[in-house]
C-alpha cells in the first residue's frame, strides 16, 4: 500500500529528497514543509503548511493526513527533539534523536566524544570565557588555528585564522559580538588540519553502517576557493581521492566507531551520519559531524542511488539495514553547481524572477530549487542559495560541462556561481593519468 511521506525543510536538499522519494512505487504522495517553488506541485510532490515548530500539532497533522513517514532534512529540528516527540506519539520518523544529534548540535560535545572513543580529529579545547580562549591561543603550539562556534550556525560558524591575533579577534566576534548568535556561547579552538577535505556519509540503523559514495563540497563563494565561506557552492560525487580501500578504512575508524560509541553512550544513532574529513598526511581526521544529508552533497549523492530510497529508509528505521544495503550507480559522476543571489552570504535581494527552466530540462539536467518561491505565477528568488543544477555523466569533466550549460540556461539578475566545481578531482585524475603514462 502506497504511503504519504512528509519531508521537513525548504532547501535544495529537501527538493532532492522529495524527488527521490517520489520515484518509489511505495509512495503515493510527498508533502514538503515548507518547501519551495520546485516542490510546489510536481507530480506526486506538493507543499504543505505543516506546523513543524509545534511537535504536538505536527503529530496531529500527521495523523489527520495519514502520513506514514516523516523525513527530516535540516539539523535544527533534529536538535530540538522532533524525532523523539513524533516517535513517542507513534509517528514513524527518519533521523537521530536529540541526544544523538548532539554530535552536530554541539562541537564541544562532538570533540569530547571523539577523544573518548579514539576517533581521529584535530587537537582542540573549548571555552565559555573569551579571555581564557585568547590566553590559550597565544600559548598554543599549533602552527595555525581554527575558531568554531560550538552550536548550530547553519554551516557558517567556522573562522580560519591566519595569525594568533586574528584567532583572538575571531573569538571576540563570536562570543562578544554574537556573530553567530547563541551558537557562539561556547567556542572550540583547534589546530588547522591540512589536506584534502571530503564528505563521507552513511545510512545507519544503529548497528550496521552503509557508506555512500564520498563527495566533495566547495565552501568558498568564488572560483579557486576565493571569497567568503558559504553553506556550499557546489559538489561532486564520487570523490576519486577516496579509493575503495580508504573508504573501508574511514568506515572502520570513523563511521563504525562513531555509531558503536554513541550506542554505548546510550543514544543509538538511526539515520544519516555525515563525517566531514580532512585527508591529512597522517590519515583521515574528522573536522565535524553532521546528523543529516549535506546540502549540496545530497543533490549529487541521491541521483547516484539505484535503490528505492523509501525501502532503504524503512530498513534503517526497522533495524534491518544489513538485509537492504543500498546499491549505487557505478562508473558515473554527478556534479551540482549552486546559483546564489548577488551579495550572498551577506545581504542580497529577493523576489528576482528566474527563467530558463524548460531549457535546462531539455539539456537533461535536474534543477533542485533552494531559495525560491512562487509569486504571481512566476518563480522568484527568496534566499541566498537559489538553485542547484545537477548533471550525471560517465565522466566528471563532461558532467561539470553539462551542469555549467544548465547554469547558463537559467537566468536571474546578479546570479553568482562557480565554474570550477570538481577542480581538485580533475587535477587528481590528471596527475594519476600522468603517473600511469610515465610507468607505461
PECOR-V324831 format. One record per helix or strand. SS is the DSSP state (~ for helix, > for strand). FROM is the first residue (numbers start at 1). LEN is the number of residues. If there is no record, write none. Layout:
ss=<SS & SS>
from=<FROM & FROM>
len=<LEN & LEN>
This chain:
ss=<> & ~ & > & ~ & > & > & ~ & > & ~ & ~ & > & ~ & ~ & > & > & ~ & > & > & ~ & ~ & > & > & > & > & > & ~ & > & > & ~ & > & > & ~ & > & ~ & ~ & > & > & > & > & ~ & > & > & > & > & ~ & > & > & ~>
from=<3 & 12 & 27 & 37 & 42 & 45 & 55 & 67 & 75 & 82 & 93 & 102 & 107 & 121 & 124 & 130 & 145 & 158 & 164 & 181 & 187 & 196 & 209 & 215 & 220 & 223 & 226 & 234 & 244 & 271 & 283 & 298 & 305 & 309 & 321 & 328 & 333 & 353 & 355 & 357 & 366 & 372 & 378 & 385 & 396 & 411 & 416 & 423>
len=<7 & 10 & 8 & 3 & 1 & 3 & 10 & 6 & 5 & 7 & 2 & 4 & 10 & 1 & 4 & 10 & 5 & 4 & 12 & 4 & 5 & 9 & 3 & 3 & 3 & 3 & 4 & 4 & 21 & 10 & 8 & 7 & 1 & 9 & 3 & 1 & 8 & 1 & 1 & 6 & 4 & 4 & 4 & 9 & 14 & 1 & 1 & 17>
